[in-house]
């Protein structure tokens, strides 16, 4: 009988210890600083969105974008600057309350025309990763299709809202159905990165992979050129110990519901 009682006490003790450890682990996970990184592409008003671009998953109505930015503003989110993000990743800096990193890929003219005024209204900042070979020499006329890119005039006129990083130069394209950046040699990728760096307005410490694809050659090339952090497009949150050369982002598409947007920015996605 005594052996049976001792065994019961031991089992109860083990269960108690396990429950305490589990609770501690859950608490640490929920309180660990993390950043939801949002990535947008094109933001268009009704007259350019319908009907030509209504089925394009990378183009968002400006009204939807406005509602998302207003949600962040009304719930006291703080969009991070590039330096704040790097300081969190590499300098052990604390994050502000409710951090979020707002990014755009490619450098479309509509980012300047429609996204920038909305972000400016709420006092927000973001990062645009530019395909530097597509920077226009002069300001193009806005049209529904094909998509137009910013010139240096627009890039400079929006520096109160946007910072800029490279998104490839010639290598933002496919070769035999495969993203070029993920199959080229390290030497060729380094050359392409250096061409991106010729645009003086760009941060050279951050990068976004073309089409989100990368390789060992690409990572080695970025490191060799002094890049500190590179973004892909797989979903997930950025933690301090996240691999800085395979950083996840949440790609915002027209099929997102307000509930999904809320869950993602509050860190509830995937729990």
Secondary structure in CASP SS format (residue, H / E / C, confidence):
PFRMAT SS
TARGET T0000
AUTHOR 0000-0000-0000
METHOD secondary structure of the structure
MODEL  1
X C 1.00
X H 1.00
X H 1.00
X H 1.00
X H 1.00
X H 1.00
X H 1.00
X H 1.00
X H 1.00
X H 1.00
X H 1.00
X H 1.00
X H 1.00
X H 1.00
X H 1.00
X H 1.00
X H 1.00
X H 1.00
X H 1.00
X H 1.00
X H 1.00
X H 1.00
X H 1.00
X H 1.00
X H 1.00
X H 1.00
X H 1.00
X H 1.00
X H 1.00
X H 1.00
X H 1.00
X C 1.00
X C 1.00
X E 1.00
X E 1.00
X E 1.00
X E 1.00
X E 1.00
X E 1.00
X E 1.00
X C 1.00
X E 1.00
X E 1.00
X E 1.00
X C 1.00
X H 1.00
X H 1.00
X H 1.00
X H 1.00
X C 1.00
X C 1.00
X C 1.00
X C 1.00
X C 1.00
X C 1.00
X C 1.00
X C 1.00
X C 1.00
X E 1.00
X E 1.00
X E 1.00
X H 1.00
X H 1.00
X H 1.00
X H 1.00
X H 1.00
X H 1.00
X H 1.00
X H 1.00
X H 1.00
X H 1.00
X H 1.00
X H 1.00
X H 1.00
X C 1.00
X C 1.00
X C 1.00
X E 1.00
X E 1.00
X C 1.00
X C 1.00
X H 1.00
X H 1.00
X H 1.00
X H 1.00
X H 1.00
X H 1.00
X H 1.00
X H 1.00
X H 1.00
X C 1.00
X C 1.00
X C 1.00
X C 1.00
X C 1.00
X C 1.00
X C 1.00
X C 1.00
X E 1.00
X E 1.00
X E 1.00
X E 1.00
X E 1.00
X E 1.00
X E 1.00
X E 1.00
X C 1.00
X E 1.00
X H 1.00
X H 1.00
X H 1.00
X H 1.00
X H 1.00
X H 1.00
X H 1.00
X H 1.00
X H 1.00
X H 1.00
X H 1.00
X H 1.00
X H 1.00
X C 1.00
X C 1.00
X C 1.00
X C 1.00
X E 1.00
X E 1.00
X E 1.00
X E 1.00
X E 1.00
X C 1.00
X H 1.00
X H 1.00
X H 1.00
X C 1.00
X E 1.00
X C 1.00
X C 1.00
X C 1.00
X C 1.00
X C 1.00
X C 1.00
X C 1.00
X C 1.00
X C 1.00
X C 1.00
X C 1.00
X C 1.00
X E 1.00
X C 1.00
X E 1.00
X H 1.00
X H 1.00
X H 1.00
X H 1.00
X H 1.00
X H 1.00
X C 1.00
X C 1.00
X C 1.00
X C 1.00
X E 1.00
X E 1.00
X E 1.00
X E 1.00
X E 1.00
X C 1.00
X C 1.00
X C 1.00
X C 1.00
X C 1.00
X C 1.00
X C 1.00
X E 1.00
X E 1.00
X C 1.00
X C 1.00
X E 1.00
X E 1.00
X H 1.00
X H 1.00
X H 1.00
X C 1.00
X C 1.00
X C 1.00
X H 1.00
X H 1.00
X H 1.00
X H 1.00
X H 1.00
X H 1.00
X H 1.00
X H 1.00
X H 1.00
X H 1.00
X H 1.00
X C 1.00
X C 1.00
X C 1.00
X C 1.00
X C 1.00
X C 1.00
X E 1.00
X E 1.00
X E 1.00
X E 1.00
X E 1.00
X E 1.00
X C 1.00
X H 1.00
X H 1.00
X H 1.00
X C 1.00
X C 1.00
X C 1.00
X H 1.00
X H 1.00
X H 1.00
X H 1.00
X H 1.00
X H 1.00
X H 1.00
X H 1.00
X H 1.00
X C 1.00
X C 1.00
X C 1.00
X C 1.00
X E 1.00
X E 1.00
X E 1.00
X C 1.00
X C 1.00
X C 1.00
X C 1.00
X C 1.00
X C 1.00
X E 1.00
X E 1.00
X C 1.00
X C 1.00
X C 1.00
X C 1.00
X C 1.00
X C 1.00
X C 1.00
X E 1.00
X C 1.00
X C 1.00
X E 1.00
X E 1.00
X C 1.00
X C 1.00
X C 1.00
X C 1.00
X C 1.00
X C 1.00
X H 1.00
X H 1.00
X H 1.00
X H 1.00
X H 1.00
X H 1.00
X H 1.00
X H 1.00
X C 1.00
X C 1.00
X C 1.00
X C 1.00
X C 1.00
X C 1.00
END
